[in-house]
C-alpha cells in the first residue's frame, strides 16, 4: 500500500500560504484583528451559515449590545436563533394554510 498524505497537505495549504503572506501585516495590531476576523469566518463555516448574512446582522445589532448581551452574537448563537426563526416562520406559514 502506498502512503499518500496529499489530502492532508491540500487541507493545510491555505494556512501555510497564509503564514507567509501574513508575516508582515503592517501595523502590529492588525495581525490580531485579522486573526479575530478569520476566527469569525471559520466559526461561520463550522456552523454552516452565510458569513455575509451573519456579519451584516452583527454589525447592525452590535452598537446596541453590552458586555452582558454580546455573547448572544456569536456565530453559534446566531445560527441557533436563525434556525428557531425559520422553524417558527415555517410553522406560522403552515398554520395559515
JOMO-V945932 format. One record per residue. RES is the residue in one letter. PHI is phi in degrees with one decimal (* if undefined). Layout:
# JOMO-V945932
res | phi
RES | PHI
RES | PHI
This chain:
# JOMO-V945932
res | phi
X | *
X | -83.1
X | -83.8
X | -137.4
X | -114.5
X | -59.1
X | -59.7
X | -67.0
X | -61.0
X | -66.4
X | -73.0
X | -97.1
X | -57.3
X | -58.5
X | -67.8
X | -64.1
X | -67.7
X | -61.4
X | -56.8
X | -70.1
X | -70.2
X | -93.7
X | -58.5
X | -118.0
X | -81.2
X | 104.6
X | -74.3
X | -56.2
X | -80.3
X | -67.7
X | -64.6
X | -69.5
X | -66.9
X | -64.5
X | -62.6
X | -62.7
X | -63.1
X | -66.2
X | -66.0
X | -60.2
X | -65.1
X | -63.7
X | -68.8
X | -62.1
X | -61.6
X | -62.9
X | -83.2
X | 73.9
X | -111.1
X | -74.8
X | -63.0
X | -66.1
X | -63.9
X | -62.1
X | -64.9
X | -60.8
X | -66.0
X | -59.6
X | -71.2
X | -81.7
X | -91.9
X | -57.2
X | -60.0
X | -90.0
X | -81.0
X | -119.1
X | -61.1
X | -81.3
X | -109.9
X | -61.8
X | -63.1
X | -77.9
X | -105.9
X | -71.7
X | -56.7
X | -65.5
X | -65.0
X | -64.2
X | -62.5
X | -62.7
X | -62.3
X | -65.5
X | -63.6
X | -63.2
X | -63.5
X | -64.2
X | -67.0
X | -68.0
X | -67.3
X | -64.1
X | -66.9
X | -62.2
X | -64.8
X | -69.1
X | -70.0
X | -82.3
X | -83.7
